[in-house]
Each structure stands twice: as structure tokens, then as C-alpha cells.
Amino acid sequence: MASGPKLDGAGLAKMATLDEATAAVQRLHAIVERMAIAVRSQQNTAQFGAQIRRSGAPLVGLLKGQFGMISDQVSGLLLIATRGGGDQAKLRSLREAVAQIRTQLEISVAKTKEKHAVEEDDATN
């Protein structure tokens, strides 16, 4: 972020939120991929739903204020994690949800940089 454009205060706050959210989504992705390994080896996957809920619930709260649409997508992922059904279908839906959330976070980072960029004054440095 140091080589990117300078941002105003609101932009910096949004970028901090997005950075924290990106780290949380990476944790969710890791849990989903561990679930995939368990499904492939035909092990019990019950504990992964609880892990996803524990990791995803704070992310919903983090994103709700500034990025409500992404927060809703995370809520959808939590619903997928808690529903019944076959493990293969659940895993496919979880992977798709993680990919959508990642994409939306990347778009939000680009929009935040574009919207909150501040011109640098060489005279003030």
C-alpha cells in the first residue's frame, strides 16, 4: 500500500477494514480447503461448520458498517455452512461463496483507492 496513491481519512479507514477482512477471508478459505481434504478422505466434516461460523461471524460485524453487501455475502456463506445436505454440494457452495467474497473485496479495494485518492503536494513535503 505504500507505493499506491495517498488516501484521505475515510479511505484509510476503509482500507484498514478491507485488509482485516481479507485476512479473515483467507482464514475461511483455509477452513474450507481443510474441509475439502476431509471430504476427499471420507472423514467427518461436522466440526468445520462450527469453525466457519466462529471465523465468519466477526467478519459480518466488521463489514456491516461500510460494506453491507459483502457482509450479506458472508452471512450467506454462514448459512451454507450450517445447512444440511451432502458434503460435496456444501463444499462446492462454500468454495463458490469464498471466491465471490474475495472478488468483492478486491473490487472494493480498487474502488476505495480510486474514490479516496488525494493529490500529493510536493510543496508540503
N, CA, C and O of each residue as an XYZ file, in Angstrom:
500
protein
N       0.825     -1.194      0.000
C       0.000      0.000      0.000
C       0.865      1.252      0.000
O       0.376      2.329     -0.340
N       2.126      1.141      0.368
C       2.987      2.320      0.450
C       3.247      2.938     -0.917
O       3.396      4.156     -1.015
N       3.305      2.134     -1.971
C       3.591      2.664     -3.290
C       2.329      3.137     -4.010
O       2.428      3.734     -5.082
N       1.167      2.889     -3.457
C      -0.086      3.294     -4.076
C      -0.371      4.759     -3.844
O       0.456      5.480     -3.285
N      -1.540      5.203     -4.271
C      -1.895      6.613     -4.089
C      -2.152      6.928     -2.613
O      -2.525      6.051     -1.834
N      -1.948      8.183     -2.248
C      -2.278      8.639     -0.894
C      -3.794      8.675     -0.774
O      -4.491      9.024     -1.727
N      -4.300      8.315      0.393
C      -5.742      8.269      0.618
C      -6.124      9.251      1.708
O      -5.321      9.578      2.581
N      -7.379      9.722      1.644
C      -7.885     10.576      2.711
C      -8.226      9.710      3.926
O      -8.039      8.493      3.895
N      -8.720     10.326      4.980
C      -9.003      9.610      6.226
C     -10.024      8.500      6.073
O      -9.839      7.403      6.599
N     -11.099      8.783      5.357
C     -12.127      7.765      5.142
C     -11.570      6.599      4.327
O     -11.888      5.437      4.581
N     -10.748      6.925      3.359
C     -10.140      5.884      2.540
C      -9.216      4.993      3.350
O      -9.195      3.777      3.165
N      -8.440      5.611      4.262
C      -7.556      4.827      5.117
C      -8.345      3.910      6.034
O      -7.949      2.767      6.261
N      -9.463      4.403      6.567
C     -10.308      3.579      7.438
C     -10.900      2.405      6.660
O     -10.936      1.278      7.152
N     -11.361      2.682      5.448
C     -11.915      1.609      4.624
C     -10.848      0.585      4.261
O     -11.110     -0.617      4.281
N      -9.648      1.053      3.930
C      -8.577      0.131      3.568
C      -8.177     -0.738      4.763
O      -7.865     -1.916      4.588
N      -8.182     -0.175      5.966
C      -7.874     -0.969      7.159
C      -8.923     -2.067      7.344
O      -8.589     -3.210      7.654
N     -10.190     -1.706      7.150
C     -11.268     -2.689      7.248
C     -11.107     -3.770      6.193
O     -11.254     -4.956      6.486
N     -10.804     -3.360      4.961
C     -10.654     -4.322      3.867
C      -9.448     -5.238      4.090
O      -9.510     -6.426      3.774
N      -8.358     -4.699      4.630
C      -7.186     -5.537      4.919
C      -7.514     -6.588      5.970
O      -7.134     -7.752      5.839
N      -8.219     -6.171      7.009
C      -8.612     -7.115      8.059
C      -9.586     -8.155      7.513
O      -9.498     -9.334      7.857
N     -10.508     -7.720      6.668
C     -11.477     -8.640      6.070
C     -10.791     -9.638      5.150
O     -11.169    -10.809      5.113
N      -9.790     -9.187      4.409
C      -9.064    -10.082      3.514
C      -8.362    -11.180      4.308
O      -8.359    -12.341      3.898
N      -7.775    -10.819      5.427
C      -7.127    -11.821      6.278
C      -8.154    -12.820      6.818
O      -7.877    -14.017      6.887
N      -9.329    -12.336      7.199
C     -10.376    -13.219      7.717
C     -10.882    -14.156      6.625
O     -11.164    -15.325      6.891
N     -10.998    -13.652      5.403
C     -11.454    -14.493      4.294
C     -10.401    -15.557      3.974
O     -10.746    -16.677      3.595
N      -9.140    -15.216      4.122
C      -8.094    -16.226      3.922
C      -8.206    -17.337      4.961
O      -7.992    -18.507      4.645
N      -8.540    -16.975      6.195
C      -8.758    -17.996      7.227
C      -9.952    -18.874      6.864
O      -9.890    -20.096      7.002
N     -11.039    -18.256      6.399
C     -12.209    -19.031      5.985
C     -11.853    -19.967      4.836
O     -12.273    -21.123      4.817
N     -11.084    -19.468      3.888
C     -10.681    -20.288      2.748
C      -9.871    -21.492      3.210
O     -10.050    -22.599      2.701
N      -8.982    -21.278      4.174
C      -8.183    -22.386      4.705
C      -9.075    -23.445      5.353
O      -8.841    -24.642      5.188
N     -10.087    -23.007      6.083
C     -11.010    -23.951      6.723
C     -11.772    -24.739      5.659
O     -11.934    -25.953      5.781
N     -12.237    -24.053      4.623
C     -12.983    -24.722      3.550
C     -12.091    -25.742      2.845
O     -12.548    -26.834      2.510
N     -10.837    -25.399      2.619
C      -9.939    -26.345      1.946
C      -9.582    -27.526      2.844
O      -9.397    -28.637      2.348
N      -9.480    -27.309      4.159
C      -9.296    -28.442      5.072
C     -10.528    -29.340      5.050
O     -10.419    -30.562      5.144
N     -11.705    -28.720      4.924
C     -12.940    -29.500      4.801
C     -12.904    -30.330      3.520
O     -13.348    -31.478      3.513
N     -12.380    -29.760      2.443
C     -12.288    -30.488      1.179
C     -11.407    -31.731      1.332
O     -11.717    -32.792      0.790
N     -10.313    -31.588      2.072
C      -9.434    -32.740      2.305
C     -10.171    -33.805      3.102
O     -10.044    -34.997      2.823
N     -10.949    -33.370      4.105
C     -11.713    -34.318      4.917
C     -12.785    -35.013      4.083
O     -13.016    -36.212      4.241
N     -13.443    -34.263      3.192
C     -14.469    -34.866      2.336
C     -13.823    -35.888      1.410
O     -14.350    -36.984      1.222
N     -12.680    -35.527      0.833
C     -11.993    -36.417     -0.096
C     -11.567    -37.714      0.588
O     -11.618    -38.786     -0.016
N     -11.145    -37.614      1.853
C     -10.720    -38.812      2.578
C     -11.867    -39.452      3.363
O     -11.650    -40.357      4.169
N     -13.065    -38.981      3.125
C     -14.295    -39.518      3.721
C     -14.255    -39.507      5.241
O     -14.624    -40.487      5.888
N     -13.804    -38.390      5.808
C     -13.809    -38.203      7.252
C     -15.014    -37.357      7.649
O     -15.702    -36.792      6.798
N     -15.253    -37.281      8.938
C     -16.358    -36.485      9.459
C     -16.066    -34.992      9.241
O     -14.957    -34.527      9.505
N     -17.065    -34.252      8.760
C     -16.882    -32.829      8.481
C     -17.709    -31.939      9.404
O     -17.843    -30.743      9.147
N     -18.259    -32.499     10.464
C     -19.152    -31.734     11.334
C     -18.455    -30.549     12.005
O     -19.068    -29.494     12.172
N     -17.205    -30.702     12.386
C     -16.512    -29.629     13.103
C     -16.222    -28.428     12.215
O     -16.025    -27.326     12.729
N     -16.190    -28.606     10.915
C     -15.855    -27.496     10.023
C     -16.955    -26.432      9.984
O     -16.665    -25.246      9.830
N     -18.205    -26.848     10.122
C     -19.302    -25.876     10.165
C     -19.150    -24.920     11.333
O     -19.352    -23.714     11.192
N     -18.792    -25.465     12.487
C     -18.599    -24.628     13.674
C     -17.387    -23.710     13.507
O     -17.423    -22.556     13.933
N     -16.331    -24.206     12.899
C     -15.145    -23.380     12.677
C     -15.460    -22.228     11.722
O     -15.007    -21.102     11.927
N     -16.231    -22.513     10.688
C     -16.604    -21.468      9.734
C     -17.467    -20.417     10.420
O     -17.282    -19.221     10.195
N     -18.404    -20.850     11.252
C     -19.250    -19.885     11.976
C     -18.419    -19.011     12.906
O     -18.629    -17.800     12.971
N     -17.480    -19.613     13.625
C     -16.644    -18.835     14.547
C     -15.755    -17.837     13.812
O     -15.525    -16.733     14.304
N     -15.263    -18.213     12.655
C     -14.400    -17.306     11.891
C     -15.200    -16.277     11.109
O     -14.735    -15.155     10.906
N     -16.394    -16.645     10.669
C     -17.177    -15.768      9.809
C     -18.031    -14.746     10.537
O     -18.278    -13.664     10.006
N     -18.486    -15.063     11.739
C     -19.367    -14.147     12.463
C     -18.710    -12.790     12.745
O     -19.357    -11.764     12.533
N     -17.457    -12.736     13.211
C     -16.837    -11.413     13.404
C     -16.658    -10.646     12.092
O     -16.680     -9.415     12.078
N     -16.482    -11.379     10.998
C     -16.316    -10.744      9.693
C     -17.600    -10.035      9.265
O     -17.550     -8.966      8.657
N     -18.738    -10.626      9.580
C     -20.022     -9.980      9.275
C     -20.112     -8.642      9.998
O     -20.480     -7.632      9.400
N     -19.775     -8.637     11.281
C     -19.812     -7.400     12.060
C     -18.819     -6.368     11.576
O     -19.111     -5.172     11.578
N     -17.651     -6.816     11.165
C     -16.617     -5.906     10.678
C     -17.061     -5.190      9.408
O     -16.837     -3.990      9.251
N     -17.687     -5.929      8.511
C     -18.039     -5.372      7.207
C     -19.381     -4.653      7.182
O     -19.646     -3.879      6.262
N     -20.226     -4.893      8.172
C     -21.607     -4.401      8.131
C     -21.700     -2.886      7.973
O     -22.542     -2.402      7.217
N     -20.870     -2.141      8.658
C     -20.982     -0.682      8.632
C     -20.627     -0.058      7.305
O     -21.339      0.829      6.835
N     -19.541     -0.498      6.686
C     -19.053      0.154      5.480
C     -19.329     -0.636      4.206
O     -19.472     -0.054      3.130
N     -19.404     -1.950      4.324
C     -19.548     -2.809      3.147
C     -20.676     -3.813      3.395
O     -20.433     -5.010      3.553
N     -21.898     -3.315      3.425
C     -23.056     -4.134      3.762
C     -23.314     -5.272      2.793
O     -23.724     -6.356      3.209
N     -23.082     -5.043      1.508
C     -23.333     -6.095      0.512
C     -22.367     -7.269      0.710
O     -22.767     -8.428      0.597
N     -21.119     -6.973      0.999
C     -20.146     -8.049      1.227
C     -20.482     -8.767      2.528
O     -20.337     -9.985      2.628
N     -20.928     -8.012      3.517
C     -21.352     -8.600      4.779
C     -22.504     -9.587      4.561
O     -22.546    -10.651      5.178
N     -23.425     -9.224      3.688
C     -24.531    -10.130      3.358
C     -24.035    -11.405      2.682
O     -24.583    -12.485      2.907
N     -22.999    -11.280      1.855
C     -22.431    -12.468      1.216
C     -21.778    -13.384      2.250
O     -21.868    -14.607      2.143
N     -21.128    -12.800      3.240
C     -20.530    -13.608      4.309
C     -21.639    -14.297      5.108
O     -21.490    -15.451      5.509
N     -22.750    -13.590      5.340
C     -23.886    -14.213      6.029
C     -24.415    -15.390      5.224
O     -24.787    -16.416      5.793
N     -24.450    -15.249      3.916
C     -24.863    -16.358      3.051
C     -23.924    -17.544      3.169
O     -24.370    -18.691      3.181
N     -22.637    -17.280      3.255
C     -21.665    -18.349      3.438
C     -21.912    -19.071      4.763
O     -21.817    -20.296      4.835
N     -22.227    -18.308      5.805
C     -22.511    -18.927      7.101
C     -23.759    -19.791      7.034
O     -23.822    -20.843      7.671
N     -24.747    -19.358      6.270
C     -25.951    -20.178      6.098
C     -25.629    -21.481      5.372
O     -26.143    -22.542      5.729
N     -24.791    -21.397      4.366
C     -24.389    -22.602      3.637
C     -23.685    -23.569      4.578
O     -23.918    -24.777      4.526
N     -22.826    -23.034      5.437
C     -22.056    -23.873      6.354
C     -22.946    -24.584      7.366
O     -22.594    -25.662      7.844
N     -24.091    -23.996      7.697
C     -24.937    -24.576      8.740
C     -26.051    -25.460      8.206
O     -26.699    -26.168      8.978
N     -26.283    -25.434      6.920
C     -27.389    -26.248      6.406
C     -26.970    -27.705      6.261
O     -25.784    -28.035      6.241
N     -27.965    -28.553      6.164
C     -27.697    -29.973      5.986
C     -27.452    -30.290      4.525
O     -27.304    -29.398      3.690
N     -27.412    -31.567      4.242
C     -27.218    -31.974      2.861
C     -25.888    -32.660      2.663
O     -25.138    -32.895      3.610
N     -25.613    -32.973      1.426
C     -24.386    -33.691      1.098
C     -23.157    -32.816      1.240
O     -23.184    -31.612      0.984
N     -22.078    -33.462      1.656
C     -20.834    -32.726      1.864
C     -20.268    -32.172      0.566
O     -19.719    -31.070      0.552
N     -20.394    -32.924     -0.526
C     -19.852    -32.460     -1.808
C     -20.549    -31.183     -2.269
O     -19.889    -30.234     -2.692
N     -21.865    -31.156     -2.189
C     -22.620    -29.970     -2.615
C     -22.320    -28.786     -1.699
O     -22.175    -27.655     -2.163
N     -22.229    -29.051     -0.399
C     -21.925    -27.987      0.556
C     -20.533    -27.421      0.287
O     -20.338    -26.206      0.312
N     -19.579    -28.292      0.034
C     -18.213    -27.866     -0.243
C     -18.154    -27.011     -1.509
O     -17.481    -25.981     -1.534
N     -18.845    -27.430     -2.538
C     -18.877    -26.664     -3.788
C     -19.460    -25.277     -3.556
O     -18.937    -24.287     -4.067
N     -20.546    -25.202     -2.784
C     -21.180    -23.911     -2.487
C     -20.278    -23.030     -1.626
O     -20.216    -21.818     -1.834
N     -19.583    -23.624     -0.669
C     -18.677    -22.857      0.186
C     -17.511    -22.283     -0.618
O     -17.120    -21.132     -0.426
N     -16.967    -23.090     -1.512
C     -15.869    -22.602     -2.352
C     -16.329    -21.443     -3.232
O     -15.619    -20.449     -3.388
N     -17.505    -21.578     -3.795
C     -18.052    -20.504     -4.644
C     -18.280    -19.235     -3.821
O     -17.983    -18.135     -4.286
N     -18.800    -19.379     -2.614
C     -19.057    -18.218     -1.760
C     -17.758    -17.518     -1.376
O     -17.694    -16.289     -1.383
N     -16.724    -18.285     -1.040
C     -15.431    -17.686     -0.701
C     -14.874    -16.928     -1.905
O     -14.343    -15.827     -1.760
N     -14.995    -17.521     -3.088
C     -14.496    -16.858     -4.298
C     -15.240    -15.552     -4.562
O     -14.625    -14.555     -4.942
N     -16.553    -15.549     -4.365
C     -17.340    -14.329     -4.572
C     -16.943    -13.245     -3.574
O     -16.822    -12.076     -3.942
N     -16.741    -13.623     -2.327
C     -16.361    -12.649     -1.297
C     -14.989    -12.066     -1.616
O     -14.786    -10.856     -1.508
N     -14.047    -12.919     -2.008
C     -12.715    -12.431     -2.373
C     -12.783    -11.442     -3.532
O     -12.125    -10.401     -3.516
N     -13.579    -11.778     -4.526
C     -13.730    -10.900     -5.683
C     -14.299     -9.555     -5.264
O     -13.808     -8.514     -5.701
N     -15.324     -9.560     -4.426
C     -15.936     -8.315     -3.976
C     -14.962     -7.481     -3.143
O     -14.963     -6.253     -3.236
N     -14.141     -8.134     -2.337
C     -13.148     -7.396     -1.560
C     -12.112     -6.745     -2.473
O     -11.714     -5.602     -2.246
N     -11.675     -7.466     -3.503
C     -10.723     -6.894     -4.452
C     -11.317     -5.695     -5.188
O     -10.642     -4.684     -5.384
N     -12.569     -5.812     -5.590
C     -13.251     -4.697     -6.256
C     -13.360     -3.514     -5.302
O     -13.144     -2.372     -5.706
N     -13.691     -3.775     -4.051
C     -13.826     -2.702     -3.067
C     -12.500     -2.003     -2.807
O     -12.472     -0.789     -2.605
N     -11.401     -2.752     -2.809
C     -10.087     -2.139     -2.633
C      -9.810     -1.186     -3.793
O      -9.367     -0.056     -3.585
N     -10.074     -1.647     -5.015
C      -9.831     -0.804     -6.188
C     -10.707      0.444     -6.169
O     -10.236      1.541     -6.470
N     -11.982      0.278     -5.815
C     -12.894      1.428     -5.770
C     -12.499      2.410     -4.669
O     -12.592      3.624     -4.853
N     -12.064      1.890     -3.536
C     -11.654      2.758     -2.437
C     -10.428      3.571     -2.838
O     -10.363      4.771     -2.569
N      -9.462      2.928     -3.475
C      -8.272      3.652     -3.931
C      -8.643      4.727     -4.947
O      -8.097      5.830     -4.927
N      -9.566      4.398     -5.825
C      -9.987      5.351     -6.857
C     -10.778      6.514     -6.264
O     -10.567      7.671     -6.629
N     -11.676      6.200     -5.361
C     -12.594      7.206     -4.824
C     -11.941      8.124     -3.795
O     -12.293      9.300     -3.705
N     -10.996      7.599     -3.021
C     -10.437      8.358     -1.908
C      -8.992      8.802     -2.143
O      -8.299      9.178     -1.198
N      -8.540      8.762     -3.386
C      -7.173      9.195     -3.686
C      -7.055     10.700     -3.478
O      -7.967     11.460     -3.804
N      -5.917     11.115     -2.930
C      -5.645     12.531     -2.674
C      -4.390     12.899     -3.451
O      -3.410     12.155     -3.455
N      -4.428     14.041     -4.101
C      -3.256     14.519     -4.832
C      -2.163     14.893     -3.847
O      -2.422     15.537     -2.830
N      -0.949     14.488     -4.155
C       0.198     14.833     -3.311
C       0.696     16.219     -3.683
O       0.806     16.553     -4.862
N       0.995     17.024     -2.673
C       1.591     18.333     -2.901
C       3.085     18.233     -2.606
O       3.486     17.902     -1.490
N       3.895     18.518     -3.604
C       5.344     18.468     -3.401
C       5.802     19.612     -2.515
O       6.839     19.500     -1.861
N       5.059     20.711     -2.476
C       5.448     21.872     -1.679
C       5.324     21.596     -0.173
O       6.053     22.187      0.624
N       4.399     20.696      0.222
C       4.214     20.407      1.641
C       5.242     19.417      2.167
O       5.396     19.291      3.382
N       5.938     18.722      1.306
C       6.923     17.724      1.755
C       8.243     18.339      2.009
O       9.184     17.645      2.392
